[in-house]
Amino acid sequence: MSSREQVQALKRSANDYCDTLAWPTVVLAAVVVPLYFLTPIAVVAGLFPAVAGMLVMALLTYAGYTAFHESVHGAVCGGQQQHRWLNELVGHAVAIPMGIPMSAHRYEHFLHHNHTNDHDADPDVDCANMTRNAWQMVASPVTLFAKQYALFVRGRWASAHTALRRTFVLETVVIVLSRVLLLAALFGPVVAATGASLGAVSLDVFLTLVLGPVLGMVILVYLFAYVVHIPHSVQDKFRDTSIFELPRWARTFGTWCWGFQNYHGIHHAFPRVPWYRYRAVFEANRDALFEQGMPTYELSGTSWRRIN
């Protein structure tokens, strides 16, 4: 079989995993969105410690991006385009806690896919230096999130049709307004009900609404963008993104904790495959993917060893 025939066979195989609605993603979004706003309220109300709330917000940021990312690619509805509305609903809903309009992220993320590891055109390549020092570890992810707005305005606004511009503006307004209302609730009715001091509430808010999401961004960009694209220089659909196989005894649990992004190479090769099926696609096509050169590593002791 020629390389071209093998690629076509791989695409046909991957398509078999995209033929149903991705209900796990819908459920994930339905859990993340309300919890993102309820968690700070619960912390300020004294229902559980602020540090625990901070960690929950970090987890919600990571989990929320999974649903957000799937919607950007149309992977929620998959091949069932009659349910495209659900795909868009999930994306717009999760955009609120993520703090990024889906219209903007779709533009930025497709640039990443079309120019992966191209230092002149891939906007995600900025994270390649995130492990250089402690400042970059935080600054790179935060900058990557914040520049989504500027990229859309600078690169897409002029050519965008009216409906897309309207959607971007509306999403931005909802993102800002939702946070204003949350802060008003936290410093108003919630404080009044609990009798907490302004200083204590301010600390709780800072931990849950600032440090928690920032910690989530750092973990997210490190596991979702940095590690999987090392060395951030290869430009080939099957070779620009890696697979990291965990030891068998930890593979299932560890893969779920990673959000299946240790199989991120599958996503770049077949973007419509739902996140929770990456591993299945890899295992079903392991030899063919090895022949295409997809970098695959396994944990050997405390280091990753390439196996193909």
C-alpha positions as CSV (number, residue, x, y, z in Angstrom):
1,M,0.0,0.0,0.0
2,S,1.4,3.4,-1.0
3,S,1.7,6.2,1.6
4,R,-1.2,8.0,0.0
5,E,-3.4,5.0,0.1
6,Q,-2.5,4.4,3.7
7,V,-3.4,8.0,4.6
8,Q,-6.8,7.5,2.9
9,A,-7.3,4.3,4.8
10,L,-6.5,6.1,8.1
11,K,-9.0,8.8,7.3
12,R,-11.7,6.2,6.6
13,S,-10.9,4.5,9.9
14,A,-11.0,7.8,11.9
15,N,-14.3,8.7,10.3
16,D,-15.9,5.7,11.9
17,Y,-15.3,7.3,15.3
18,C,-17.0,10.6,14.3
19,D,-20.5,9.3,13.4
20,T,-22.4,10.0,16.6
21,L,-23.1,13.0,18.8
22,A,-20.4,13.5,21.4
23,W,-22.6,13.3,24.5
24,P,-19.7,13.1,26.9
25,T,-18.6,16.6,25.6
26,V,-22.2,17.9,26.0
27,V,-22.3,16.6,29.6
28,L,-18.9,18.0,30.3
29,A,-20.0,21.5,29.2
30,A,-23.2,21.2,31.2
31,V,-21.2,20.5,34.4
32,V,-18.4,23.1,33.8
33,V,-20.4,26.2,33.0
34,P,-22.6,26.4,36.2
35,L,-19.8,25.1,38.5
36,Y,-17.4,27.9,37.2
37,F,-19.8,30.5,38.7
38,L,-21.1,28.5,41.6
39,T,-17.6,27.6,43.0
40,P,-16.6,31.2,43.9
41,I,-20.1,31.7,45.5
42,A,-19.6,28.5,47.6
43,V,-16.2,29.6,48.7
44,V,-17.3,33.1,49.7
45,A,-20.3,31.6,51.5
46,G,-17.9,29.5,53.5
47,L,-19.0,26.1,52.2
48,F,-15.4,25.0,51.5
49,P,-11.9,26.5,51.7
50,A,-10.7,29.0,49.2
51,V,-7.6,26.9,48.3
52,A,-9.9,24.0,47.4
53,G,-12.0,26.4,45.4
54,M,-8.9,27.6,43.6
55,L,-8.0,24.0,42.6
56,V,-11.5,23.3,41.5
57,M,-11.4,26.4,39.3
58,A,-8.1,25.3,37.8
59,L,-9.7,21.9,37.0
60,L,-12.8,23.5,35.5
61,T,-10.6,25.7,33.3
62,Y,-8.8,22.6,31.9
63,A,-12.0,20.6,31.5
64,G,-13.9,23.5,30.0
65,Y,-11.3,24.0,27.3
66,T,-11.7,20.4,26.3
67,A,-15.4,21.1,25.5
68,F,-14.6,24.5,24.0
69,H,-11.9,23.0,21.7
70,E,-14.2,20.2,20.5
71,S,-16.9,22.8,19.5
72,V,-14.4,24.8,17.6
73,H,-13.7,21.8,15.4
74,G,-17.3,20.7,15.1
75,A,-16.5,17.5,16.9
76,V,-19.6,17.7,19.2
77,C,-22.0,17.0,16.3
78,G,-19.4,15.1,14.2
79,G,-20.9,13.8,11.0
80,Q,-24.4,14.7,12.1
81,Q,-24.6,18.2,10.7
82,Q,-28.3,18.4,11.5
83,H,-27.2,18.8,15.1
84,R,-24.7,21.6,14.3
85,W,-26.8,23.9,16.5
86,L,-25.8,21.8,19.5
87,N,-22.2,22.0,18.7
88,E,-22.4,25.8,18.5
89,L,-24.4,26.0,21.7
90,V,-21.8,24.1,23.6
91,G,-19.0,26.3,22.3
92,H,-20.8,29.6,23.0
93,A,-21.8,28.4,26.5
94,V,-18.3,27.3,27.5
95,A,-16.8,30.4,26.0
96,I,-18.3,32.3,28.9
97,P,-16.2,30.7,31.7
98,M,-13.2,30.4,29.3
99,G,-13.3,34.1,28.8
100,I,-12.7,33.9,25.0
101,P,-15.3,34.3,22.3
102,M,-15.6,31.1,20.3
103,S,-15.6,33.2,17.1
104,A,-12.2,34.5,18.1
105,H,-10.8,31.2,19.2
106,R,-11.9,29.4,16.1
107,Y,-9.9,31.8,14.0
108,E,-6.8,31.6,16.2
109,H,-7.0,27.8,16.5
110,F,-7.4,27.1,12.8
111,L,-4.3,29.2,12.2
112,H,-2.5,26.9,14.6
113,H,-3.7,23.8,12.8
114,N,-2.9,25.2,9.3
115,H,0.6,26.4,10.4
116,T,1.5,24.1,13.2
117,N,5.1,24.9,14.5
118,D,5.6,27.6,11.9
119,H,7.2,30.3,14.0
120,D,6.0,33.0,11.6
121,A,2.3,31.9,11.4
122,D,1.4,29.6,14.3
123,P,0.0,31.8,17.1
124,D,0.4,28.9,19.6
125,V,4.2,28.7,19.0
126,D,4.6,31.4,21.6
127,C,4.3,28.8,24.3
128,A,7.5,27.1,23.0
129,N,9.5,29.1,25.6
130,M,7.2,28.6,28.5
131,T,9.6,26.4,30.4
132,R,12.5,28.9,30.1
133,N,11.8,30.4,33.5
134,A,9.1,30.9,36.1
135,W,7.9,34.1,34.6
136,Q,7.4,32.6,31.1
137,M,5.6,29.6,32.7
138,V,2.8,32.0,33.6
139,A,3.2,34.8,31.1
140,S,3.1,32.6,28.0
141,P,-0.3,30.9,28.7
142,V,-1.9,34.2,29.9
143,T,-0.6,36.0,26.8
144,L,-1.8,33.2,24.6
145,F,-5.3,33.5,26.0
146,A,-5.4,37.3,26.0
147,K,-4.2,37.7,22.4
148,Q,-7.2,35.8,21.0
149,Y,-9.1,39.1,20.9
150,A,-6.3,41.1,19.2
151,L,-5.8,38.3,16.6
152,F,-9.4,38.3,15.6
153,V,-9.7,42.1,15.4
154,R,-6.4,42.5,13.5
155,G,-6.7,39.5,11.2
156,R,-10.3,38.6,10.8
157,W,-12.6,41.6,11.5
158,A,-12.1,43.3,8.2
159,S,-13.1,40.3,6.1
160,A,-15.7,38.9,8.5
161,H,-19.4,39.1,7.5
162,T,-21.8,41.1,9.7
163,A,-23.2,38.1,11.5
164,L,-19.7,36.9,12.6
165,R,-18.8,40.4,13.8
166,R,-22.1,40.6,15.7
167,T,-21.4,37.3,17.3
168,F,-17.9,38.3,18.4
169,V,-19.2,41.5,20.0
170,L,-22.1,39.7,21.7
171,E,-19.9,37.0,23.1
172,T,-17.4,39.6,24.4
173,V,-20.3,41.6,26.1
174,V,-21.7,38.4,27.7
175,I,-18.2,37.3,28.9
176,V,-17.6,40.7,30.6
177,L,-21.1,41.2,31.9
178,S,-21.2,37.7,33.4
179,R,-18.2,38.5,35.5
180,V,-19.5,41.9,36.5
181,L,-22.7,40.3,37.8
182,L,-20.8,37.6,39.6
183,L,-18.6,40.1,41.4
184,A,-21.7,42.2,42.2
185,A,-23.3,39.1,43.7
186,L,-20.2,38.1,45.7
187,F,-19.6,41.5,47.2
188,G,-23.3,42.2,47.6
189,P,-25.9,39.6,48.6
190,V,-23.3,36.9,49.4
191,V,-21.3,39.1,51.7
192,A,-24.5,40.4,53.4
193,A,-25.7,36.9,54.0
194,T,-22.4,35.6,55.5
195,G,-21.2,38.7,57.3
196,A,-17.7,38.1,56.0
197,S,-15.3,41.0,55.9
198,L,-14.4,42.8,52.7
199,G,-10.8,41.7,53.0
200,A,-11.7,38.0,53.4
201,V,-14.1,38.1,50.5
202,S,-11.5,39.9,48.3
203,L,-8.9,37.2,49.1
204,D,-11.5,34.4,48.3
205,V,-12.4,36.2,45.0
206,F,-8.7,36.6,44.1
207,L,-7.9,32.9,44.7
208,T,-11.0,31.6,42.9
209,L,-11.5,34.0,40.0
210,V,-7.8,34.9,39.3
211,L,-5.3,32.4,40.6
212,G,-7.5,29.4,40.0
213,P,-8.1,30.1,36.3
214,V,-4.5,31.2,35.8
215,L,-3.2,28.0,37.3
216,G,-5.6,26.1,35.0
217,M,-4.3,28.0,32.0
218,V,-0.7,27.1,32.9
219,I,-1.5,23.4,33.2
220,L,-3.7,23.5,30.1
221,V,-1.1,25.1,27.8
222,Y,1.7,23.0,29.2
223,L,-0.2,19.7,28.6
224,F,-2.3,20.7,25.7
225,A,0.1,22.8,23.6
226,Y,3.7,22.8,24.9
227,V,4.6,19.1,25.6
228,V,2.8,17.6,22.7
229,H,4.4,19.9,20.1
230,I,8.0,19.5,21.2
231,P,10.4,20.4,19.6
232,H,8.1,23.0,18.1
233,S,9.8,22.9,14.7
234,V,8.4,19.9,12.7
235,Q,5.8,20.8,10.2
236,D,4.0,17.7,8.9
237,K,0.4,16.6,9.6
238,F,1.5,13.2,11.1
239,R,4.8,14.3,12.6
240,D,4.2,17.7,14.2
241,T,2.4,16.4,17.2
242,S,3.2,13.6,19.6
243,I,1.7,10.7,21.4
244,F,2.6,9.9,25.0
245,E,1.7,6.4,26.2
246,L,1.5,6.0,29.9
247,P,2.5,2.6,31.5
248,R,-0.3,0.0,31.2
249,W,-1.1,0.1,35.0
250,A,-1.7,3.8,34.8
251,R,-2.8,4.2,31.2
252,T,-6.6,4.5,31.6
253,F,-6.6,6.7,34.7
254,G,-3.7,8.8,33.5
255,T,-5.2,9.3,30.1
256,W,-8.5,10.5,31.6
257,C,-6.6,12.9,33.9
258,W,-4.8,14.3,30.9
259,G,-8.1,14.7,29.1
260,F,-6.8,12.2,26.4
261,Q,-4.5,15.0,25.2
262,N,-1.5,12.6,25.6
263,Y,-2.9,11.3,22.3
264,H,-3.0,14.8,20.8
265,G,-1.3,13.6,17.6
266,I,-4.6,11.9,16.7
267,H,-6.3,15.2,17.0
268,H,-4.0,17.0,14.6
269,A,-4.2,14.1,12.1
270,F,-8.0,13.8,12.4
271,P,-9.5,16.9,14.1
272,R,-13.1,15.7,14.0
273,V,-12.5,12.7,16.2
274,P,-13.9,13.3,19.7
275,W,-11.4,13.7,22.5
276,Y,-12.5,10.5,24.4
277,R,-11.8,8.4,21.3
278,Y,-8.3,9.5,20.6
279,R,-6.8,6.5,22.3
280,A,-9.1,4.0,20.5
281,V,-8.2,5.5,17.1
282,F,-4.5,5.3,18.0
283,E,-4.7,1.7,19.1
284,A,-6.7,0.6,16.1
285,N,-4.2,2.1,13.7
286,R,-1.0,2.0,15.6
287,D,1.2,0.3,12.9
288,A,0.0,2.6,10.1
289,L,0.5,5.7,12.3
290,F,4.0,4.5,13.1
291,E,4.7,4.2,9.3
292,Q,3.5,7.7,8.8
293,G,6.1,8.8,11.4
294,M,3.8,10.0,14.2
295,P,6.2,10.6,17.2
296,T,5.2,8.2,20.0
297,Y,6.8,8.1,23.4
298,E,6.4,5.8,26.4
299,L,7.4,6.5,30.0
300,S,10.7,4.7,30.9
301,G,11.5,5.3,34.5
302,T,11.3,9.1,34.9
303,S,11.8,10.0,31.3
304,W,10.0,9.7,28.0
305,R,11.6,7.3,25.4
306,R,10.6,7.4,21.7
307,I,9.4,4.0,20.6
308,N,8.9,4.4,16.8
